[in-house]
Amino acid sequence: MARIEPDSVMARSAPLAEGEVLVAEFRADRATYWRSHLIMAVILGAFAGLVLLWQGNPYPVAGPVAAVLAIGARAAFLASEALTDLWRLTDRRLLGPGGRIVPLTQLQTARPFLDAVQIVTTTGDKHLLKYQADPKATAGRVLTAAGQRDPSA
């Protein structure tokens, strides 16, 4: 049987280089994932209900119900993929899913963004470490590894 190579999007993160030391691993947090989707369902459900009220629809409750069902179905469908994301921080690089590699020398900033951490490089590339239980601590850990001062400390 022929060996099937993973595609570039779902590939595992890059292997460690010789002498490279793993400092930390950042996994997507299951509770944060579900809380984020619950918040999204509540906000969009309320908005959908208000739009239906504004339009004079006699059944405005259909908007929130539909929003909760749609977002719940989406969350359940994507959970197995989203919750497998693993970012590894080494003494030299930040290694992400799909073969993403961010050398710490190119790190411009790492900042919390809702339940994620936004990584920006000196070349303008942006990456998200999604569904972090403590995004502020994650950003601080990445900045410390890169030899930068954490502005929130």
C-alpha positions in Angstrom: 0.0 0.0 0.0 1.3 3.5 -0.9 2.1 5.8 1.9 -0.1 8.9 2.0 1.7 12.1 3.0 -0.3 14.7 5.0 -1.4 17.8 3.2 0.3 21.1 4.0 -2.6 22.4 6.1 -3.0 19.4 8.4 0.7 18.4 8.6 2.3 17.9 12.0 4.5 20.7 13.3 8.1 20.8 12.3 10.6 18.5 14.2 13.1 20.0 16.6 16.5 20.8 15.2 19.6 19.3 16.7 20.3 20.8 20.1 17.0 22.7 20.1 15.3 22.6 23.5 11.5 22.5 24.0 10.5 25.2 26.4 6.7 24.9 26.4 3.7 23.5 24.6 0.5 25.4 24.0 -2.6 23.3 23.3 -6.1 24.5 22.6 -8.2 24.4 25.8 -11.5 22.5 25.5 -13.4 24.6 28.1 -12.3 27.8 26.4 -13.3 26.5 23.0 -16.9 25.7 24.2 -17.2 28.9 26.2 -16.2 30.9 23.1 -18.8 29.3 21.0 -21.5 29.7 23.8 -20.7 33.4 23.9 -20.9 33.7 20.1 -24.2 31.8 20.1 -25.7 34.2 22.7 -24.6 37.4 21.0 -25.6 36.3 17.5 -28.8 34.8 18.8 -29.8 38.1 20.4 -28.9 40.0 17.3 -30.9 37.6 15.1 -33.9 38.0 17.4 -33.6 41.8 17.3 -33.4 41.8 13.5 -36.6 39.6 13.3 -38.4 41.9 15.8 -37.3 45.0 13.7 -38.7 43.4 10.6 -42.0 42.7 12.3 -41.6 38.9 12.2 -44.3 37.3 14.4 -41.8 34.6 15.5 -38.6 36.4 16.6 -37.7 33.5 18.9 -36.7 31.6 15.7 -33.6 33.8 15.3 -31.9 32.9 18.7 -33.0 29.2 18.3 -31.5 29.0 14.8 -28.3 30.8 15.9 -27.7 28.4 18.8 -28.4 25.4 16.7 -26.1 26.6 13.9 -23.2 27.6 16.1 -23.6 24.5 18.2 -23.5 22.3 15.1 -20.4 24.2 13.8 -18.6 23.9 17.1 -19.3 20.2 17.4 -18.2 19.6 13.8 -14.9 21.5 14.1 -14.0 20.5 17.7 -12.0 17.5 16.7 -9.8 19.6 14.4 -9.6 22.8 16.4 -8.7 21.1 19.7 -5.8 19.2 18.2 -3.8 22.4 17.5 -0.4 22.3 19.2 2.1 25.1 19.3 5.6 24.3 20.6 7.9 26.9 21.9 11.6 26.1 21.8 14.7 28.1 22.7 14.9 29.2 19.0 11.5 29.0 17.4 7.7 28.8 17.8 6.5 25.7 15.9 2.8 25.5 15.0 0.3 23.3 13.2 0.5 23.0 9.5 4.3 23.4 9.5 4.2 27.0 10.7 7.6 28.1 11.9 8.3 31.5 13.6 12.0 32.1 14.5 12.1 33.9 17.8 14.5 36.4 16.2 11.7 37.5 13.9 9.1 37.9 16.6 7.8 41.4 16.8 5.0 41.0 19.3 2.8 38.5 21.0 -0.4 39.9 22.5 -3.6 38.5 23.9 -6.6 38.8 21.6 -9.9 37.6 23.2 -9.2 33.9 23.9 -6.2 33.7 21.6 -2.7 35.0 21.3 -1.7 37.0 18.2 1.8 36.5 17.0 3.2 39.2 14.7 6.6 38.8 13.0 9.0 41.5 11.7 8.0 40.5 8.2 4.3 41.1 9.0 3.2 37.5 9.2 0.4 36.9 11.8 -0.5 33.7 13.6 -3.1 32.9 16.2 -2.7 30.5 19.0 -6.4 29.9 19.5 -8.4 28.8 22.5 -5.8 29.5 25.2 -7.0 29.2 28.8 -4.8 32.1 29.8 -3.8 34.1 26.7 -2.0 36.8 28.8 0.3 34.1 30.3 0.9 32.5 27.0 1.8 35.8 25.3 4.2 36.6 28.2 5.8 33.2 28.0 6.5 33.6 24.2 7.8 37.1 24.7 10.1 36.0 27.5 11.5 33.2 25.4 12.2 35.7 22.6 14.1 37.9 25.0 11.5 40.7 25.0 9.9 42.4 27.9 6.3 41.5 28.5 4.5 44.9 28.4 1.7 43.6 30.7 4.1 42.5 33.5 
